[in-house]
């Protein structure tokens, strides 16, 4: 018998990055979405990667209203300037990563844990 508190349990999706650092700075960085299914099976999905001297900082993840999630991250260069659109997002459905897109925010500085707050609105619109 299944406990009622687990009824409708959905997948969990933490993000993590794997960063390589050399004598001159960051040599590569890969951002993953780690899917943990209710049956405890797992799947690591590459969201983005770079060989530039920049970090890909994990950001908020929200449901997309269609059974997938919108995963976000921040491009954080080791040296200025910050890119015009450092906040990125992508829709992930059934383990398939869509086309990443820029979020329309242009801060002059970025930091870990300082991502925009996203909310799924009507008709699948992120706000």
N, C-alpha and C positions, 0 to 999 in steps of 0.2 A: 504494500500500500504506500502511496506517495503522500508525503506530508503536504498539507494545503499551502504552507508558506513557500513551497518550491513550485507551485503551479504556475505555468507560463514562464518559467525561468528562461532567460535569453542569454545569448553569447556575451562574453566580456571582451573588451578591446583595449588593453593598455598599449601605449606607444613607448618605444625605447629607441635609443640611438647607439650605434657602435662607431666610436671616433678613434682614428689613428693620429698620433701626434709624433712629429719628428723634430729635429733640431731647429727647423725654421718655422714651425707652427703646425697647424692641422693639415695633414696630407690627404685624408679622406674622412668622410662622415656618411653613414647610411642610417636612415630613419626607417623603423619597422613598425607595423601595426601587428600586434600579437593577438590572434583570435583564440579565445578559450571557450569551447563549446560546452553545453550542459553535460555532455557525456565525458568531459575532461580531455577530449582530443584537442590538439593545438595546431596552429598554422601561423607561421611567420610570413608576413606580406611586406615587401619593400614598397615604401611610399615615395621615397626620394633618396638621391645620393649625390655627393659632390666630391670633387678632388680639388676644389678651391680652398683657400685658407679661411673657411667659414664653418660654423656649427649649425646643425639642423636641430633646433630645440623643440621637443614635443609640446603640443598644445592641446586644447580641449577637443573632445570627441562628442558628437551629438548624433542621435538617430536621424536618418534622412526621411522618415515617414513612409519608406517603400521597402523596409526590411534590411536596409543597409545602414551605413554610418557615414558621416562627414568627418574626416580626420583633418586636423590642422597642425601646422608647425610654423616656426619662425626661423628665417634665415638670419643668422647672427655672424657678420664678418669679424675676423680677428682684428682687422684694421679698418678704420673709417674709409669711405662713407658707408652708411646703411643703405641698402637698395631702396629704390623708390617704394616698392611694395614688398616688404619683408615677410608679411603674413601670408601664408599659403594654405590652400584647402584642396581636398579631393574627395569625391564620393567613392566609397568602396561597397560593392554589392556582391555577395556570394564569393568573396575572395578575389574579385576582379577590381583592379584599381582603374578608375576613370582618368580623365585628363586633369592634371593639377591646374589650379587657377589662382590668380592674385586676389587677395581680399583688399577692398578699397580703403586702406588706411596707410598713411605715410608718416610714421613717427621719425623723429631725428635720432632716437636711440632705441635699442631693444634690450631685453633682459629675460632670463629664464623665469617662467612663471608669470610674465606680464603680457599675456596674450589677450586679444579681444574676447569678450563673452559673446557666445552665439546662442540663439534660440531658434528652434524650428517653428515657423509661423504657418499661416494658412497656405494651402496649395504647395507645400514643400518649400516655401521661401525661407531662407536663413535671414535672421534679423540680428 
